[in-house]
């Protein structure tokens, strides 16, 4: 349980911090460009990389909260047992997809480690940008395993009205 709380906090802090820094950087860029008539050459690139990290970590967070988009047409035609099968199957497919993304991401990281590619403006290794893919997909796969356990083993179906209850 302590590991789960640590992963929860890691996702929340990293995604929130990435978005907050991105907003500050873009605001600074607008101020510098239109008020001081002088652009910051590095802010757009860093903002882009922060957005990439926020998206991949946010995917994991959305999986934890069961907030990914889904088409529920077939589920509305089935009963609880059919829903359980369909939902478990979709989680399983997502876990497999995440696994492929992690494998491909690690292969890409190995390639980038060998080539030593750097970002154009910041001059940092693109390894750090591409690291977001295997990290985010591993976290999302982990979250989907949690969801699969809840639905497939415990038998607790997601609340179909949960979106309406969101504050």
SELOKE-287611 format. One record per residue (C-alpha): residue number from 1; residue in one letter; x, y, z. Coordinates in nm, 4 decimals, padded with zeros to 6 digits. Layout:
// residues N
   k r       c1       c2       c3
 NUM A        X        Y        Z
...
END
This chain:
// residues 167
   k r       c1       c2       c3
   1 X  00.0000  00.0000  00.0000
   2 X  00.2846  00.2396  00.0699
   3 X  00.4197  00.1718 -00.2805
   4 X  00.0798  00.2580 -00.4297
   5 X  00.0643  00.5852 -00.2372
   6 X  00.4169  00.6677 -00.3541
   7 X  00.3244  00.5987 -00.7177
   8 X  00.0057  00.8055 -00.6746
   9 X  00.2035  01.1003 -00.5391
  10 X  00.4729  01.0639 -00.8075
  11 X  00.2116  01.0800 -01.0839
  12 X  00.0234  01.3714 -00.9323
  13 X  00.3331  01.5766 -00.8547
  14 X  00.5133  01.5133 -01.1837
  15 X  00.2088  01.5798 -01.4041
  16 X  00.0992  01.8863 -01.2052
  17 X  00.4475  02.0300 -01.1829
  18 X  00.5027  01.9782 -01.5559
  19 X  00.1807  02.1613 -01.6393
  20 X  00.2477  02.4427 -01.3912
  21 X  00.6015  02.5039 -01.5191
  22 X  00.4715  02.4883 -01.8755
  23 X  00.2120  02.7594 -01.8033
  24 X  00.4774  02.9816 -01.6443
  25 X  00.7170  02.9301 -01.9369
  26 X  00.4543  03.0055 -02.1997
  27 X  00.3415  03.3145 -02.0067
  28 X  00.7010  03.4310 -01.9868
  29 X  00.7432  03.3709 -02.3590
  30 X  00.4339  03.5806 -02.4392
  31 X  00.5539  03.8611 -02.2106
  32 X  00.9044  03.8603 -02.3548
  33 X  00.7844  03.8405 -02.7160
  34 X  00.5060  04.0987 -02.7114
  35 X  00.6059  04.3349 -02.4304
  36 X  00.9853  04.3296 -02.4405
  37 X  01.0045  04.2460 -02.8133
  38 X  01.2628  03.9773 -02.7398
  39 X  01.1877  03.6036 -02.7446
  40 X  01.3196  03.3357 -02.5150
  41 X  01.4681  03.0790 -02.7523
  42 X  01.4449  02.7832 -02.5130
  43 X  01.0998  02.8177 -02.3553
  44 X  00.8943  02.6650 -02.6380
  45 X  01.1136  02.3568 -02.6590
  46 X  01.1112  02.2997 -02.2837
  47 X  00.7327  02.3546 -02.2724
  48 X  00.6873  02.0947 -02.5465
  49 X  00.8911  01.8387 -02.3536
  50 X  00.7051  01.9120 -02.0311
  51 X  00.3761  01.8603 -02.2161
  52 X  00.4969  01.5225 -02.3434
  53 X  00.5823  01.4139 -01.9883
  54 X  00.2530  01.5481 -01.8518
  55 X  00.0537  01.3577 -02.1158
  56 X  00.2216  01.0211 -02.0540
  57 X  00.2022  01.0517 -01.6767
  58 X -00.1525  01.1863 -01.7085
  59 X -00.2526  00.8751 -01.9065
  60 X -00.1507  00.6651 -01.6092
  61 X -00.3408  00.8895 -01.3706
  62 X -00.6513  00.8724 -01.5931
  63 X -00.6259  00.4914 -01.5956
  64 X -00.6124  00.4877 -01.2167
  65 X -00.9238  00.7028 -01.1972
  66 X -01.0950  00.5069 -01.4804
  67 X -01.1298  00.8275 -01.6802
  68 X -01.0133  00.7160 -02.0252
  69 X -01.2605  00.7606 -02.3075
  70 X -01.4538  00.4507 -02.3941
  71 X -01.7371  00.3484 -02.6215
  72 X -02.0028  00.1904 -02.4023
  73 X -02.2592  00.0939 -02.6654
  74 X -02.1952 -00.2820 -02.6366
  75 X -02.1822 -00.2627 -02.2589
  76 X -02.5308 -00.1123 -02.2470
  77 X -02.6649 -00.4183 -02.4308
  78 X -02.5074 -00.6705 -02.1933
  79 X -02.5728 -00.7606 -01.8336
  80 X -02.3224 -00.7430 -01.5473
  81 X -02.1432 -01.0652 -01.6433
  82 X -02.1046 -00.9569 -02.0077
  83 X -01.9863 -00.6140 -01.8934
  84 X -01.7264 -00.7774 -01.6737
  85 X -01.5952 -00.9832 -01.9658
  86 X -01.5876 -00.6883 -02.2093
  87 X -01.4230 -00.4540 -01.9588
  88 X -01.1658 -00.7163 -01.8546
  89 X -01.0859 -00.7848 -02.2204
  90 X -01.0363 -00.4139 -02.2940
  91 X -00.8078 -00.3794 -01.9920
  92 X -00.6089 -00.6819 -02.1060
  93 X -00.5668 -00.5396 -02.4575
  94 X -00.4552 -00.2086 -02.3068
  95 X -00.2002 -00.3878 -02.0857
  96 X -00.0590 -00.5667 -02.3909
  97 X -00.0411 -00.2373 -02.5823
  98 X  00.1378 -00.0720 -02.2890
  99 X  00.3831 -00.3632 -02.2813
 100 X  00.4639 -00.3186 -02.6505
 101 X  00.5102  00.0562 -02.5970
 102 X  00.7477 -00.0072 -02.3052
 103 X  00.9523 -00.2540 -02.5114
 104 X  00.9666 -00.0194 -02.8114
 105 X  01.0447  00.2755 -02.5821
 106 X  01.3361  00.0941 -02.4199
 107 X  01.4702 -00.0031 -02.7640
 108 X  01.4441  00.3606 -02.8695
 109 X  01.6256  00.4700 -02.5521
 110 X  01.9075  00.2250 -02.6276
 111 X  01.9351  00.3662 -02.9796
 112 X  01.9366  00.7237 -02.8510
 113 X  02.1976  00.6307 -02.5909
 114 X  02.4248  00.4993 -02.8675
 115 X  02.3751  00.7964 -03.1009
 116 X  02.3966  01.0687 -02.8377
 117 X  02.1344  01.2903 -03.0035
 118 X  02.0692  01.6264 -02.8403
 119 X  01.7774  01.8679 -02.8533
 120 X  01.8244  02.1592 -03.0882
 121 X  01.7836  02.4520 -02.8501
 122 X  01.8401  02.3176 -02.4986
 123 X  02.1221  02.0844 -02.5970
 124 X  02.0139  01.8092 -02.3580
 125 X  02.0022  01.4447 -02.4559
 126 X  01.6751  01.3501 -02.6256
 127 X  01.6993  01.0380 -02.4104
 128 X  01.5259  01.2357 -02.1330
 129 X  01.2362  01.3289 -02.3597
 130 X  01.1860  00.9754 -02.4936
 131 X  01.2114  00.8313 -02.1417
 132 X  00.8567  00.9575 -02.0905
 133 X  00.7169  00.6838 -02.3177
 134 X  00.8342  00.3724 -02.1301
 135 X  00.7828  00.5371 -01.7907
 136 X  00.4305  00.6550 -01.8727
 137 X  00.3287  00.3302 -02.0410
 138 X  00.4738  00.1170 -01.7599
 139 X  00.2759  00.3216 -01.5078
 140 X -00.0379  00.2976 -01.7222
 141 X  00.0082 -00.0789 -01.7613
 142 X  00.0428 -00.1044 -01.3840
 143 X -00.2767  00.0994 -01.3381
 144 X -00.4622 -00.1167 -01.5896
 145 X -00.3502 -00.4264 -01.3983
 146 X -00.5058 -00.2681 -01.0904
 147 X -00.8292 -00.2025 -01.2820
 148 X -00.8250 -00.5586 -01.4203
 149 X -00.7924 -00.6947 -01.0667
 150 X -01.0829 -00.4820 -00.9449
 151 X -01.3136 -00.5810 -01.2313
 152 X -01.1908 -00.9273 -01.3293
 153 X -01.1137 -01.0769 -00.9887
 154 X -01.3163 -00.8761 -00.7378
 155 X -01.6072 -00.8345 -00.9776
 156 X -01.6586 -00.4635 -00.9084
 157 X -01.7856 -00.2975 -01.2254
 158 X -01.7140  00.0714 -01.2868
 159 X -02.0028  00.3014 -01.2072
 160 X -02.1558  00.4027 -01.5441
 161 X -02.2692  00.7332 -01.3911
 162 X -01.9309  00.8212 -01.2406
 163 X -01.8642  01.0948 -01.4986
 164 X -02.1848  01.2724 -01.3981
 165 X -02.0780  01.2602 -01.0323
 166 X -01.7414  01.4246 -01.0995
 167 X -01.7313  01.7692 -00.9343
END
